[in-house]
Amino acid sequence: MIRLETSSACLSCRACVDFCFVNAIAWDEERGRPVMKYGQDCQICGVCETACPAGALIILPDWAGQYQPRLLSDERRSSHETD
């Protein structure tokens, strides 16, 4: 799976959430930090890392688990098809 780590340099600007084109990242109001909400949908494109003006986040894929990005997880895909 995919992990998202943030440092204390996070400005809470939410650019990472705004720029994630598959909406894999969500904002955790309680922690005041981004979290990986749909890690199975992350494309490991690095847009969120690039969008962060403070360079405060990093995406860490589980290459040992042979993670393969998909456009949308089966669960999210089926929910979109019924809409």
MOPAC internal coordinates of N, CA, C and O (Angstrom, degrees):
PM7 1SCF
backbone

  N    0.0000 0     0.00 0     0.00 0    0    0    0
  C    1.4524 1     0.00 0     0.00 0    1    0    0
  C    1.5323 1   108.67 1     0.00 0    2    1    0
  O    1.2310 1   120.99 1    -2.92 1    3    2    1
  N    1.2776 1   115.72 1   177.08 1    3    2    1
  C    1.4589 1   123.18 1  -176.74 1    5    3    2
  C    1.5253 1   109.84 1  -105.81 1    6    5    3
  O    1.2310 1   121.11 1   -42.83 1    7    6    5
  N    1.3268 1   115.48 1   137.17 1    7    6    5
  C    1.4712 1   120.52 1   173.74 1    9    7    6
  C    1.5166 1   108.36 1  -114.63 1   10    9    7
  O    1.2310 1   121.19 1   -32.89 1   11   10    9
  N    1.3191 1   115.32 1   147.11 1   11   10    9
  C    1.4554 1   122.05 1   174.66 1   13   11   10
  C    1.5180 1   106.39 1  -119.41 1   14   13   11
  O    1.2310 1   120.60 1   -55.95 1   15   14   13
  N    1.3186 1   116.45 1   124.05 1   15   14   13
  C    1.4628 1   120.51 1   178.23 1   17   15   14
  C    1.5183 1   109.11 1  -117.58 1   18   17   15
  O    1.2310 1   121.32 1   -41.95 1   19   18   17
  N    1.3282 1   115.08 1   138.05 1   19   18   17
  C    1.4623 1   120.45 1   177.34 1   21   19   18
  C    1.5239 1   109.44 1  -120.91 1   22   21   19
  O    1.2310 1   121.54 1   -29.46 1   23   22   21
  N    1.3142 1   114.67 1   150.54 1   23   22   21
  C    1.4620 1   119.65 1   177.91 1   25   23   22
  C    1.5261 1   109.17 1  -102.11 1   26   25   23
  O    1.2310 1   121.04 1    -5.02 1   27   26   25
  N    1.3054 1   115.61 1   174.98 1   27   26   25
  C    1.4671 1   120.77 1   178.93 1   29   27   26
  C    1.5315 1   111.79 1   -68.51 1   30   29   27
  O    1.2310 1   120.23 1   171.11 1   31   30   29
  N    1.3215 1   117.16 1    -8.89 1   31   30   29
  C    1.4638 1   121.08 1   178.24 1   33   31   30
  C    1.5281 1   112.48 1   -75.59 1   34   33   31
  O    1.2310 1   119.79 1   172.78 1   35   34   33
  N    1.3417 1   118.00 1    -7.22 1   35   34   33
  C    1.4685 1   122.47 1  -179.39 1   37   35   34
  C    1.5268 1   110.07 1   -54.59 1   38   37   35
  O    1.2310 1   120.66 1   -51.26 1   39   38   37
  N    1.3350 1   116.34 1   128.74 1   39   38   37
  C    1.4586 1   123.12 1  -178.80 1   41   39   38
  C    1.5285 1   112.65 1   -91.74 1   42   41   39
  O    1.2310 1   120.22 1   179.06 1   43   42   41
  N    1.3153 1   117.18 1    -0.94 1   43   42   41
  C    1.4753 1   122.98 1  -176.48 1   45   43   42
  C    1.5219 1   111.75 1    58.73 1   46   45   43
  O    1.2310 1   120.15 1  -146.31 1   47   46   45
  N    1.3196 1   117.33 1    33.69 1   47   46   45
  C    1.4612 1   121.53 1  -178.49 1   49   47   46
  C    1.5242 1   112.47 1   -84.41 1   50   49   47
  O    1.2310 1   120.05 1   162.38 1   51   50   49
  N    1.3129 1   117.52 1   -17.62 1   51   50   49
  C    1.4726 1   125.04 1   178.24 1   53   51   50
  C    1.5232 1   114.13 1    69.06 1   54   53   51
  O    1.2310 1   119.90 1  -164.12 1   55   54   53
  N    1.3171 1   117.80 1    15.88 1   55   54   53
  C    1.4631 1   120.53 1   178.95 1   57   55   54
  C    1.5208 1   110.84 1   -59.67 1   58   57   55
  O    1.2310 1   119.98 1   142.25 1   59   58   57
  N    1.3179 1   117.65 1   -37.75 1   59   58   57
  C    1.4628 1   121.25 1  -179.77 1   61   59   58
  C    1.5252 1   111.07 1   -60.87 1   62   61   59
  O    1.2310 1   120.24 1   139.28 1   63   62   61
  N    1.3308 1   117.15 1   -40.72 1   63   62   61
  C    1.4601 1   122.28 1   178.95 1   65   63   62
  C    1.5287 1   109.34 1   -68.24 1   66   65   63
  O    1.2310 1   120.25 1   135.17 1   67   66   65
  N    1.3129 1   117.14 1   -44.83 1   67   66   65
  C    1.4623 1   121.84 1  -177.83 1   69   67   66
  C    1.5273 1   112.68 1   -64.07 1   70   69   67
  O    1.2310 1   120.08 1   144.05 1   71   70   69
  N    1.3291 1   117.46 1   -35.95 1   71   70   69
  C    1.4564 1   120.90 1  -175.00 1   73   71   70
  C    1.5233 1   114.45 1   -88.94 1   74   73   71
  O    1.2310 1   119.38 1   168.98 1   75   74   73
  N    1.3204 1   118.79 1   -11.02 1   75   74   73
  C    1.4691 1   121.08 1   179.83 1   77   75   74
  C    1.5240 1   109.11 1   -71.73 1   78   77   75
  O    1.2310 1   120.41 1   -70.63 1   79   78   77
  N    1.3289 1   116.82 1   109.37 1   79   78   77
  C    1.4656 1   120.79 1  -173.48 1   81   79   78
  C    1.5251 1   114.04 1   -76.26 1   82   81   79
  O    1.2310 1   119.37 1   169.59 1   83   82   81
  N    1.3308 1   118.80 1   -10.41 1   83   82   81
  C    1.4745 1   120.96 1   175.03 1   85   83   82
  C    1.5254 1   111.11 1  -109.49 1   86   85   83
  O    1.2310 1   120.59 1  -172.82 1   87   86   85
  N    1.3269 1   116.48 1     7.18 1   87   86   85
  C    1.4673 1   122.28 1   178.67 1   89   87   86
  C    1.5255 1   112.97 1    54.18 1   90   89   87
  O    1.2310 1   120.87 1  -141.19 1   91   90   89
  N    1.3215 1   115.95 1    38.81 1   91   90   89
  C    1.4657 1   120.50 1   178.43 1   93   91   90
  C    1.5256 1   111.33 1   -77.41 1   94   93   91
  O    1.2310 1   120.50 1   157.64 1   95   94   93
  N    1.3332 1   116.64 1   -22.36 1   95   94   93
  C    1.4644 1   121.78 1  -177.38 1   97   95   94
  C    1.5219 1   109.25 1  -103.89 1   98   97   95
  O    1.2310 1   120.76 1   -42.42 1   99   98   97
  N    1.3223 1   116.15 1   137.58 1   99   98   97
  C    1.4612 1   122.22 1   176.73 1  101   99   98
  C    1.5263 1   108.59 1  -125.36 1  102  101   99
  O    1.2310 1   120.84 1   -15.44 1  103  102  101
  N    1.3120 1   116.00 1   164.56 1  103  102  101
  C    1.4539 1   120.94 1   178.87 1  105  103  102
  C    1.5177 1   109.33 1   -98.29 1  106  105  103
  O    1.2310 1   120.40 1   -51.98 1  107  106  105
  N    1.3259 1   116.84 1   128.02 1  107  106  105
  C    1.4621 1   122.27 1   176.94 1  109  107  106
  C    1.5223 1   107.68 1   -94.81 1  110  109  107
  O    1.2310 1   120.73 1   -76.42 1  111  110  109
  N    1.3264 1   116.21 1   103.58 1  111  110  109
  C    1.4683 1   121.55 1  -177.64 1  113  111  110
  C    1.5277 1   111.74 1   -60.53 1  114  113  111
  O    1.2310 1   121.00 1   141.64 1  115  114  113
  N    1.3143 1   115.69 1   -38.36 1  115  114  113
  C    1.4652 1   120.45 1  -177.43 1  117  115  114
  C    1.5244 1   111.96 1   -64.15 1  118  117  115
  O    1.2310 1   120.79 1   135.10 1  119  118  117
  N    1.3274 1   116.10 1   -44.90 1  119  118  117
  C    1.4651 1   121.11 1  -178.65 1  121  119  118
  C    1.5220 1   112.96 1   -88.36 1  122  121  119
  O    1.2310 1   120.84 1   162.34 1  123  122  121
  N    1.3328 1   115.99 1   -17.66 1  123  122  121
  C    1.4665 1   119.44 1  -177.27 1  125  123  122
  C    1.5125 1   112.36 1    66.95 1  126  125  123
  O    1.2310 1   121.07 1  -144.64 1  127  126  125
  N    1.3333 1   115.55 1    35.36 1  127  126  125
  C    1.4669 1   121.91 1  -177.13 1  129  127  126
  C    1.5324 1   110.09 1  -144.38 1  130  129  127
  O    1.2310 1   120.41 1   -22.47 1  131  130  129
  N    1.3305 1   116.82 1   157.53 1  131  130  129
  C    1.4647 1   119.42 1   173.65 1  133  131  130
  C    1.5303 1   110.03 1   -73.93 1  134  133  131
  O    1.2310 1   121.16 1   -29.03 1  135  134  133
  N    1.3260 1   115.39 1   150.97 1  135  134  133
  C    1.4598 1   121.41 1   175.87 1  137  135  134
  C    1.5222 1   108.51 1  -134.48 1  138  137  135
  O    1.2310 1   120.97 1   -26.04 1  139  138  137
  N    1.3167 1   115.75 1   153.96 1  139  138  137
  C    1.4575 1   120.89 1   176.84 1  141  139  138
  C    1.5208 1   107.28 1   -83.29 1  142  141  139
  O    1.2310 1   120.67 1   -75.38 1  143  142  141
  N    1.3207 1   116.32 1   104.62 1  143  142  141
  C    1.4658 1   120.75 1  -177.74 1  145  143  142
  C    1.5236 1   111.56 1   -86.43 1  146  145  143
  O    1.2310 1   120.27 1   138.00 1  147  146  145
  N    1.3068 1   117.09 1   -42.00 1  147  146  145
  C    1.4630 1   122.28 1  -179.53 1  149  147  146
  C    1.5290 1   109.22 1  -124.32 1  150  149  147
  O    1.2310 1   121.10 1  -110.21 1  151  150  149
  N    1.3161 1   115.50 1    69.79 1  151  150  149
  C    1.4627 1   120.52 1  -178.40 1  153  151  150
  C    1.5087 1   113.46 1   -58.29 1  154  153  151
  O    1.2310 1   120.29 1   149.34 1  155  154  153
  N    1.3275 1   117.06 1   -30.66 1  155  154  153
  C    1.4654 1   120.97 1  -179.59 1  157  155  154
  C    1.5278 1   111.49 1   -67.78 1  158  157  155
  O    1.2310 1   120.07 1   163.06 1  159  158  157
  N    1.3368 1   117.47 1   -16.94 1  159  158  157
  C    1.4591 1   120.79 1   179.94 1  161  159  158
  C    1.5241 1   113.66 1   -98.72 1  162  161  159
  O    1.2310 1   120.32 1   170.89 1  163  162  161
  N    1.3240 1   116.99 1    -9.11 1  163  162  161
  C    1.4618 1   121.33 1  -179.11 1  165  163  162
  C    1.5261 1   109.97 1   -60.62 1  166  165  163
  O    1.2310 1   120.79 1   -48.00 1  167  166  165
  N    1.3264 1   116.09 1   132.00 1  167  166  165
  C    1.4577 1   121.90 1  -178.82 1  169  167  166
  C    1.5347 1   112.78 1   -95.13 1  170  169  167
  O    1.2310 1   120.54 1  -177.76 1  171  170  169
  N    1.3171 1   116.57 1     2.24 1  171  170  169
  C    1.4649 1   123.11 1  -179.11 1  173  171  170
  C    1.5320 1   110.50 1    52.22 1  174  173  171
  O    1.2310 1   120.87 1  -138.67 1  175  174  173
  N    1.3247 1   115.93 1    41.33 1  175  174  173
  C    1.4591 1   120.89 1  -176.92 1  177  175  174
  C    1.5267 1   112.42 1   -85.15 1  178  177  175
  O    1.2310 1   120.39 1   156.86 1  179  178  177
  N    1.3319 1   116.86 1   -23.14 1  179  178  177
  C    1.4528 1   120.62 1   178.99 1  181  179  178
  C    1.5177 1   114.73 1    84.61 1  182  181  179
  O    1.2310 1   119.80 1  -175.06 1  183  182  181
  N    1.3299 1   117.99 1     4.94 1  183  182  181
  C    1.4636 1   120.37 1  -179.83 1  185  183  182
  C    1.5232 1   110.53 1   -61.15 1  186  185  183
  O    1.2310 1   120.00 1   138.51 1  187  186  185
  N    1.3217 1   117.60 1   -41.49 1  187  186  185
  C    1.4691 1   120.35 1  -179.58 1  189  187  186
  C    1.5243 1   111.27 1   -63.59 1  190  189  187
  O    1.2310 1   120.56 1   140.19 1  191  190  189
  N    1.3292 1   116.53 1   -39.81 1  191  190  189
  C    1.4677 1   120.57 1   178.72 1  193  191  190
  C    1.5300 1   110.35 1   -64.72 1  194  193  191
  O    1.2310 1   120.67 1   138.38 1  195  194  193
  N    1.3140 1   116.33 1   -41.62 1  195  194  193
  C    1.4625 1   121.82 1  -179.59 1  197  195  194
  C    1.5211 1   111.32 1   -69.65 1  198  197  195
  O    1.2310 1   120.38 1   143.65 1  199  198  197
  N    1.3373 1   116.88 1   -36.35 1  199  198  197
  C    1.4673 1   121.43 1  -178.09 1  201  199  198
  C    1.5277 1   112.41 1   -70.55 1  202  201  199
  O    1.2310 1   119.96 1   157.26 1  203  202  201
  N    1.3182 1   117.69 1   -22.74 1  203  202  201
  C    1.4631 1   121.47 1  -176.82 1  205  203  202
  C    1.5304 1   110.08 1   -71.22 1  206  205  203
  O    1.2310 1   119.75 1   -66.79 1  207  206  205
  N    1.3404 1   118.07 1   113.21 1  207  206  205
  C    1.4649 1   119.70 1  -177.49 1  209  207  206
  C    1.5262 1   113.12 1   -67.01 1  210  209  207
  O    1.2310 1   120.07 1   158.18 1  211  210  209
  N    1.3271 1   117.47 1   -21.82 1  211  210  209
  C    1.4669 1   120.90 1  -179.17 1  213  211  210
  C    1.5264 1   112.35 1   -96.90 1  214  213  211
  O    1.2310 1   120.22 1   175.15 1  215  214  213
  N    1.3204 1   117.19 1    -4.85 1  215  214  213
  C    1.4679 1   119.77 1  -176.12 1  217  215  214
  C    1.5162 1   112.02 1    60.55 1  218  217  215
  O    1.2310 1   121.27 1  -143.42 1  219  218  217
  N    1.3392 1   115.17 1    36.58 1  219  218  217
  C    1.4648 1   120.66 1  -170.52 1  221  219  218
  C    1.5234 1   114.79 1   -93.91 1  222  221  219
  O    1.2310 1   119.64 1   179.76 1  223  222  221
  N    1.3304 1   118.30 1    -0.24 1  223  222  221
  C    1.4540 1   117.31 1  -179.88 1  225  223  222
  C    1.5082 1   111.72 1  -131.42 1  226  225  223
  O    1.2310 1   122.11 1   -23.69 1  227  226  225
  N    1.3065 1   113.56 1   156.31 1  227  226  225
  C    1.4583 1   121.50 1   179.11 1  229  227  226
  C    1.5174 1   108.40 1  -143.06 1  230  229  227
  O    1.2310 1   121.21 1   -39.84 1  231  230  229
  N    1.3193 1   115.29 1   140.16 1  231  230  229
  C    1.4578 1   122.63 1   176.28 1  233  231  230
  C    1.5223 1   107.35 1   -97.10 1  234  233  231
  O    1.2310 1   120.97 1   -51.62 1  235  234  233
  N    1.3250 1   115.75 1   128.38 1  235  234  233
  C    1.4623 1   121.11 1  -178.42 1  237  235  234
  C    1.5288 1   110.57 1  -120.04 1  238  237  235
  O    1.2310 1   120.25 1   -83.18 1  239  238  237
  N    1.3331 1   117.12 1    96.82 1  239  238  237
  C    1.4613 1   119.82 1   177.78 1  241  239  238
  C    1.5215 1   111.18 1   -73.83 1  242  241  239
  O    1.2310 1   120.73 1   -25.73 1  243  242  241
  N    1.2968 1   116.20 1   154.27 1  243  242  241
  C    1.4594 1   122.63 1   176.50 1  245  243  242
  C    1.5246 1   108.29 1   -93.38 1  246  245  243
  O    1.2310 1   120.94 1   -98.59 1  247  246  245
  N    1.3359 1   115.81 1    81.41 1  247  246  245
  C    1.4676 1   119.28 1  -177.54 1  249  247  246
  C    1.5229 1   111.25 1   -65.94 1  250  249  247
  O    1.2310 1   120.10 1   150.30 1  251  250  249
  N    1.3203 1   117.41 1   -29.70 1  251  250  249
  C    1.4672 1   120.48 1   178.97 1  253  251  250
  C    1.5264 1   110.67 1   -64.05 1  254  253  251
  O    1.2310 1   120.24 1   147.98 1  255  254  253
  N    1.3291 1   117.14 1   -32.02 1  255  254  253
  C    1.4603 1   121.67 1   178.19 1  257  255  254
  C    1.5140 1   112.31 1   -83.17 1  258  257  255
  O    1.2310 1   120.62 1  -172.00 1  259  258  257
  N    1.3268 1   116.41 1     8.00 1  259  258  257
  C    1.4544 1   124.09 1   179.32 1  261  259  258
  C    1.5182 1   112.22 1    53.70 1  262  261  259
  O    1.2310 1   121.44 1  -130.92 1  263  262  261
  N    1.3343 1   114.86 1    49.08 1  263  262  261
  C    1.4630 1   121.19 1   178.51 1  265  263  262
  C    1.5221 1   109.83 1   -63.11 1  266  265  263
  O    1.2310 1   120.77 1   -48.21 1  267  266  265
  N    1.3163 1   116.13 1   131.79 1  267  266  265
  C    1.4617 1   121.71 1   176.27 1  269  267  266
  C    1.5239 1   108.27 1  -123.55 1  270  269  267
  O    1.2310 1   119.39 1   -63.01 1  271  270  269
  N    1.3277 1   118.78 1   116.99 1  271  270  269
  C    1.4654 1   120.67 1  -179.98 1  273  271  270
  C    1.5227 1   111.33 1   -61.40 1  274  273  271
  O    1.2310 1   121.34 1   -33.96 1  275  274  273
  N    1.3269 1   115.04 1   146.04 1  275  274  273
  C    1.4586 1   122.50 1   174.12 1  277  275  274
  C    1.5194 1   106.97 1  -128.35 1  278  277  275
  O    1.2310 1   120.48 1   -16.01 1  279  278  277
  N    1.3075 1   116.68 1   163.99 1  279  278  277
  C    1.4539 1   118.70 1   179.17 1  281  279  278
  C    1.5245 1   110.25 1   -66.71 1  282  281  279
  O    1.2310 1   119.83 1   128.87 1  283  282  281
  N    1.3253 1   117.92 1   -51.13 1  283  282  281
  C    1.4549 1   123.15 1   175.13 1  285  283  282
  C    1.5186 1   108.58 1  -144.02 1  286  285  283
  O    1.2310 1   120.54 1   -33.38 1  287  286  285
  N    1.3047 1   116.58 1   146.62 1  287  286  285
  C    1.4589 1   119.45 1   177.54 1  289  287  286
  C    1.5195 1   109.12 1   -65.70 1  290  289  287
  O    1.2310 1   120.62 1   -21.62 1  291  290  289
  N    1.3208 1   116.43 1   158.38 1  291  290  289
  C    1.4543 1   121.52 1   179.95 1  293  291  290
  C    1.5213 1   111.33 1   -56.39 1  294  293  291
  O    1.2310 1   120.75 1   139.19 1  295  294  293
  N    1.3429 1   116.16 1   -40.81 1  295  294  293
  C    1.4679 1   120.88 1  -179.11 1  297  295  294
  C    1.5304 1   111.47 1   -62.59 1  298  297  295
  O    1.2310 1   120.29 1   132.25 1  299  298  297
  N    1.3079 1   117.04 1   -47.75 1  299  298  297
  C    1.4715 1   120.35 1  -179.16 1  301  299  298
  C    1.5177 1   111.00 1   -71.41 1  302  301  299
  O    1.2310 1   119.71 1   145.64 1  303  302  301
  N    1.3421 1   118.17 1   -34.36 1  303  302  301
  C    1.4508 1   121.44 1   179.02 1  305  303  302
  C    1.5259 1   110.09 1   -63.08 1  306  305  303
  O    1.2310 1   119.91 1   134.06 1  307  306  305
  N    1.3274 1   117.78 1   -45.94 1  307  306  305
  C    1.4629 1   120.69 1  -178.65 1  309  307  306
  C    1.5243 1   111.24 1   -65.96 1  310  309  307
  O    1.2310 1   119.61 1   146.68 1  311  310  309
  N    1.3278 1   118.35 1   -33.32 1  311  310  309
  C    1.4650 1   119.78 1   178.64 1  313  311  310
  C    1.5209 1   111.04 1   -70.15 1  314  313  311
  O    1.2310 1   119.59 1   150.53 1  315  314  313
  N    1.3393 1   118.39 1   -29.47 1  315  314  313
  C    1.4529 1   121.35 1   177.47 1  317  315  314
  C    1.5275 1   110.95 1   -76.05 1  318  317  315
  O    1.2310 1   120.27 1   148.17 1  319  318  317
  N    1.3215 1   117.10 1   -31.83 1  319  318  317
  C    1.4640 1   120.61 1  -178.44 1  321  319  318
  C    1.5189 1   111.91 1   -70.32 1  322  321  319
  O    1.2310 1   120.01 1   152.97 1  323  322  321
  N    1.3263 1   117.58 1   -27.03 1  323  322  321
  C    1.4696 1   120.41 1  -179.36 1  325  323  322
  C    1.5104 1   112.43 1   -85.98 1  326  325  323
  O    1.2310 1   119.85 1   170.26 1  327  326  325
  N    1.3365 1   117.90 1    -9.74 1  327  326  325
  C    1.4742 1   120.96 1  -179.27 1  329  327  326
  C    1.5049 1   111.81 1   -75.39 1  330  329  327
  O    1.2310 1   120.10 1   180.00 1  331  330  329

